[in-house]
Amino acid sequence: MYLLATCGVLSVYLLAVLMGKVRRNSKAELLLFFLIVFALITRLSLGSDQPSYQFAFQYMFDDPEGSYWYWYKRNPGFYGMNLILTQFIRDYRWYTAAVNFICLGLCSYTILKNSRNILFSALLFIGMGYLEVYYASGIRQMLAMSLYLFAYYQFLRKDRYLLYELFCILALGFHETVLPVLFLPLLKPAVKAFRQKPVRFCSLCLCICVPVALLVTLVMPRIIPLLGLDWQYWHIISYLTNVDPSVLGIGMECVFGAGILIVYLLGERENVDDFTVFSVVVFLFSVFLYLAFCGFSLLSRVTDTMQIIVLVLLPNLLESIVDKRKQAMCFCAAALLNAFLLFMDLRAGIPRINDECGTSYTVLTYPYISVLDEQGCEELLSHYYYYSGK
């Protein structure tokens, strides 16, 4: 309930500011932002992948050689990080805090330097799936996304392509879903065409996606198994061999893409800088990529990675809308969608936590558990066989 309450309070405050009912206080917003970040860093992460990460942590102590051969070949970046952290940390709850600090440190730094509304960025992080789906569960992918987000705004924004690519390769060492972001600089020439006729540009891309989707869905499952990838890469093979289109996924991606496009069109487009326009193109490209590979629903993890730029992009686009009424309407739509996605993530994730931990949480009773609470952490983590010290 505390997450929904946090989103509600942030939404009401931000809407009141947009409507001119409350005067904006930058210092108070900055303090609130840091309080939220601190609370999330010290929060014990729980999710469906929690047991596997506890196992990976304990595996580093129980069988260092086996851990090396498994993790280094599959995700060398993740193994390298664990190798460093386990030199100083032997308790899983502090390991969780360290990983949280790395992820939120990179994301917070990027938001503070680039977002024109840091509390709106925090609201999006909490509600758009990044908190409950990745930060609390898919740790490897969240680490990869954080590195990509940092590199995107720190280096790609300044056309420092070599540093951008190096950081993305480092992110690739944590999770393979970041692979497409290596090629994002190739989209730079599309900015001019999109600026001139954005609707026509999107319509053309959609027309291309339909035949590509049919071709990929029919051909890819037959080609991928012939490549001879070994068992450690089966998780990649599964992305492109199991034909399982999601109507809900297709619908949500269309909503995301249409939403970003509408906010862009409502703003003062001539005053929007080229990199923000490029970011709109990147976001829309991620939607088109999903539609082209919509036969494989797991590809949503790739688009989620690319779309993390929305944490900065959407607040900045919203600021470009001069008409306060339109600005408020766009914010309300985003906030409602944000709350809906958070509720659905909690409703889907909490039963899995209950199964793993022997708890009986609901969306309303889902508690905040701090890594500073040793007893509370032990009571939960002791349900996992690989809890450190058990």
Stockholm file with secondary structure:
# STOCKHOLM 1.0

chainA/1-390         MYLLATCGVLSVYLLAVLMGKVRRNSKAELLLFFLIVFALITRLSLGSDQPSYQFAFQYMFDDPEGSYWYWYKRNPGFYGMNLILTQFIRDYRWYTAAVNFICLGLCSYTILKNSRNILFSALLFIGMGYLEVYYASGIRQMLAMSLYLFAYYQFLRKDRYLLYELFCILALGFHETVLPVLFLPLLKPAVKAFRQKPVRFCSLCLCICVPVALLVTLVMPRIIPLLGLDWQYWHIISYLTNVDPSVLGIGMECVFGAGILIVYLLGERENVDDFTVFSVVVFLFSVFLYLAFCGFSLLSRVTDTMQIIVLVLLPNLLESIVDKRKQAMCFCAAALLNAFLLFMDLRAGIPRINDECGTSYTVLTYPYISVLDEQGCEELLSHYYYYSGK
#=GR chainA/1-390 SS CHHHHHHHHHHHHHHHHHTTSSCCCHHHHHHHHHHHHHHHHTBCCCCTTHHHHHHHHHHHHHCHHHHIIIIIHHCHHHHHHHHHHTTTCCSHHHHHHHHHHHHHHHHHHHHHHHCSCHHHHHHHHHHSSIIIIIITTCHHHHHHHHHHHHHHHHTGGGTCHHHHHHHHHHHHTTCGGGGGGGGGGGGTTHHHHHHHCHHHHHHHHHHHHHHHHHHHHHHHHHHGGGGCCCGGGHHHHHHTTCCBCCHHHHHHHHHHHHHHHHHHHHSCGGGSCHHHHHHHHHHHHHHHHHHHTTTBGGGHHHHHHHGGGHHHHHHHHHHTCCCHHHHHHHHHHHHHHHHHHHHHHHHHHHHHHHHHHTCCCCTTTCCCCBTTCHHHHHHHHTTSTTCTTC
#=GC SS_cons         CHHHHHHHHHHHHHHHHHTTSSCCCHHHHHHHHHHHHHHHHTBCCCCTTHHHHHHHHHHHHHCHHHHIIIIIHHCHHHHHHHHHHTTTCCSHHHHHHHHHHHHHHHHHHHHHHHCSCHHHHHHHHHHSSIIIIIITTCHHHHHHHHHHHHHHHHTGGGTCHHHHHHHHHHHHTTCGGGGGGGGGGGGTTHHHHHHHCHHHHHHHHHHHHHHHHHHHHHHHHHHGGGGCCCGGGHHHHHHTTCCBCCHHHHHHHHHHHHHHHHHHHHSCGGGSCHHHHHHHHHHHHHHHHHHHTTTBGGGHHHHHHHGGGHHHHHHHHHHTCCCHHHHHHHHHHHHHHHHHHHHHHHHHHHHHHHHHHTCCCCTTTCCCCBTTCHHHHHHHHTTSTTCTTC
//
